Amino acid sequence: MSDIFNVKDTLTVAGKEYAYYSLPTLAKTYPHIEKLPFCMKIVLENLLRNEDGGQSVGKEHIEAVANWDEGAAPSQEIAFMPARVVLQDFTGVPSVVDLAAMRDAVVKLGGKAEQINPFIPSELVVDHSVQVDVYGREDALDLNKKIEFQRNNERYEFLHWGRQAFKNFVVVPPATGIVHQVNLEYLARVVMAAAVDNGDGVELTAYPDTVFGTDSHTTMINGIGVLGWGVGGIEAEAAMLGQPSSMLIPQVVGFELTGQLSEGVTATDLVLRVVEMLRAHGVVGKFVEFYGEGLNNMPLADRATIANMAPEYGATCGIFPIDQIAIEYLRLSGRDAAQIELVEKYAKAQGLWHDADTEDACYSSKLHLDLATVQTSLAGPKLPHQRINLADMHKSFSSTLETMTKDRKAAIKGKDRFEEEGGKQAQAKSLAAEPSAFCDVTSNFCSIVDINDEEYNLRDGAVVIAAITSCTNTSNPAVMIGAGLVARNAAAKGLTAKPWVKTSLAPGSKVVTDYLEKTKLMDELEKIGFYLVGYGCTTCIGNSGPLLESIEKGIEENNLVAAAVLSGNRNFEGRIHSHVKANYLASPPLVVAYALAGTVDIDMTTQPLGQDREGNDVFLKDIWPTSAEINELIANNIDAEMFHKNYGEVFNGSKEWNAIASPDSQLYPWSEASTYIQNPPFFEGMTMEPEGIPDIENARILGMFGDSITTDHISPAGNIDADSPAGLYLQSRGVMEADFNSYGSRRGNDAVMTRGTFANIRIKNLMMDGKEGGYTYYFKGDKATLKDGKQMAIYDAAMKYKEDKRPLVVLGGDEYGSGSSRDWAAKGTILLGVKAVLTGSFERIHRSNLVGMGVLPLTFKEGENAQTHKLDGSEVLSITGLNNGESKTATVTATRADGSTETFEVNVMLQTPKEREYVRHGGVLHYVLRHLASDSINAS
């Protein structure tokens, strides 16, 4: 590492001397640095430290950030190198599979297996594999853990191999916590220190902790001043292999916070308001930085809650500065004293420290929120930014119900049952707030369900899932203790969760369990039905597990609009559960309240949740705790010893984990019999010469989609249907339906994942005239209309097109690929034979992932789309003028069955020279492989 600006300095901490690249010294030459946002100073230090004469980072890149024009549109390319990579197991396992496959490939190209190793610290947390199979009972945790290990033994064996085969790679075992909470409470350094070869020898160098994560909610770590964001597995793998990430210098939105939250308002309510505001403002591709006097009394956990949901407001990150509150959190969470001293001294030396005297930075645009104006709220029924004030929830659900049931008709079976059992139905226990209500399917859609030999009325709006889950909120003691207090107060009045509600409690770390037990609130949660089900990301990612058979049957019987209320960050269509159409994000205390009510079809501000033992109405206000009570419990019951105890031997794991055997070899011994881990075909037939970016001729449209198609629509997620291509494949391999597990757990098997791409039950291919699910038309030859097409699963059609040697294109609307950083949304796309994706606009991560897999991203010109060009999906497309990726635009010629054509220009969304190189090579992994193999061959 060079020092062309001569700015290196030293500081001493606990008797050790650390070198660092001084921003204040550089500011003497470039005074605008003093006005840079906190996050841009971190970017500047990253470039300064990694300057290499222009190969990746040159003087012009450093000067571009030092002289950052906050009002300019992003145009300057820079290369950012994170300090470390964090992975969760759903995205981490396929990343390690790719590294294992790369070892095989590099050997075939003439290199050595040992060349494929993480170059930077890479930490995987096994947190996405636990499902809520068992709930509402004391042994739920143990039983779910047992099922988890049975289901995932092959995957866990593979991870055991990886942790011994790869250097710089560690695994946090299952049943420890959610990756982002573990990252916040333990893994994050805030300031890194490493021995670095400076050309004249090795010296201990300090630098900001920056991180890429294979989960979009990696941004949670921004809450403690660590710059990081979610990337696809492909981009993470490149970083692990020492490749910087090309990006455009971003704009930074300053978000000023003032005042304090009102009594009874939670951090969840705050973040839902922030999400709403930033979505409306438009922050896709931008950094967001929070500042203002409102930070002075904002706990670190509240900051982490806001930072966590950056993907929901569309930003690359949402960061808070390092200040005294961050230092106090490091101390509370049990960090080493010398490390805490390093963080504080380094931050102050670099001008990265924030206090009351810190001057405001320059921002590209600004927003302001008075915290006192935030109201109790939820978000739904489909998107995280659909915020609803609690007082408006009843009216909002009525509108949602009208939309979702516009064309619904009562099932004949339901009417027959009503007529046959009319007298009995009047006696069935009511779901509605009014105890006298009964199930009248002639005027109100309703099913009778049997639960433990008792009958209940299941209506539209029934809460069938109430889950305290997800990194967003389970890291926050205020809302978790608040939930416990609501439970305590409800139990004291004799209330409990309704029988049809599947309740679950999945903390983000064992520290949460400790303080809930210490405050005796765990007992109170259990009294009303919320038992501990596991440590991991459960309902929020679709690992909600099955509902009771009678509940699922009742929903199907009359096509009911059932609801889920969860303390998560995602509520996209089809994500939470296939039988649940209306999904609402809420604070943990509200999750408890809706479990008590059993329905979202209620005005909680005016209607009772139920009746106490004397028959008196109990309202939400009667059981809601005060802020003072919550804060007192936090102050008296959470300490550093809890963190020391739970993280002292974090990598050791349980006896179940340590009993797993794994091979001891540098190359992984792939097994054809495995249905979890397979050698992916990405490198089949690969040579040392890249393919380039040729024009695309005579392509068919595999699917044509509308706006807001998320990676949950594209990438396989949730349960595997027995009749789906993936389900049929598993059955052909002898796997029983009960052992299918989830798509997420099988991400290491390309055969399963490719079959599940575009197979979401709620996705709508516009070619299919409103039909939901992963279907398309297969067209034989060049001349066909829609009515000539043969309807089939998208995977089956893609395989037929592959036999025809026909390239494929996918068309989409605005915000294509929003949501989680699912690398299989890109991997599945390329393995289906898709050469290009043409949309109105892309969400940042998915576009990057497509590039990383060698898929060409294109966008329509402003104001244009498939409809304006009168495309119906039956056309044959040719995309010309690409000029090996150098052209900013290309020409699309759509030829119809009658020979007529439609010609229009599109934008080529390759934003940097490095991105063009990646696509020319067929993806970033191919690019890295060729360079490593070339280095090895030249060295020998």
Secondary structure, 3 states (H helix, E strand, C coil): CCCCCCCEEEEEECCEEEEEECHHHHHCCCHHHHHCCHHHHHHHHHHHHCCCCCCCCCHHHHHHHHCCCCCCCCCCEEEECCCEEEEEHHHHHHHHHHHHHHHHHHHHCCCCHHHCCCCCCEEEECCCCCCCCCCCCCCHHHHHHHHHHHHCHHHHHHHHHHHHHCCCEEEECCCCECHHHHHHHHHCCCEEEEEEECCCCEEEEEEECEEEECCHHHHHHHHHCCEEEECCHHHHHHHHCCCCEEEECCCEEEEEEECCCCCCCCHHHHHHHHHHHHHHHCCCCCEEEEECHHHHHCCHHHHHHHHHCHHHHCCCEEECCECHHHHHHHHHCCCCHHHHHHHHHHHHHHCCECCCCCCCCCCCEEEEEEHHHCCCEEECCCCCCCEEEHHHHHHHHHHHHHHHCCCCCCCHHHHHHHHHCHHHHCCCECCCCCCCCCCCCCCCCEEEEEECCEEEEEECCEEEEEEECCHHHHCCHHHHHHHHHHHHHHHHCCCCCCCCCEEEECCCEHHHHHHHHHCCHHHHHHHCCCCECCCCCCHHHCCCCCCCHHHHHHHHHCCCCEEEEECCCCCCCCCCCCCEEEEEECCHHHHHHHHHHCECCCCCCCCCCEECCCCCEECHHHHCCCHHHHHHHHHHHCCHHHHHHHHCCCCCCCHHHHCCCCCCCCCCCCCCCCCCCCCCHHHCCCCCCCCCCCCEEEEEEEEECCCCCEHHHHCCCCECCCCCHHHHHHHHCCCCHHHCCECHHHCCCHHHHHHHCCCCCCCECHHHCCCECCEEEECCCCCCCHHHCEEEEHHHHHHHHHHCCCCEEEECCCCECECCCCCHHHHHHHHCCEEEEEECCECHHHHHHHHHCCCEEEEECCCCCCCCCCCCCCCEEEEECCHHHCCCEEEEEEECCCCCEEEEEEEECCCCHHHHHHHHHCCHHHHHHHHHHHHHHHHC
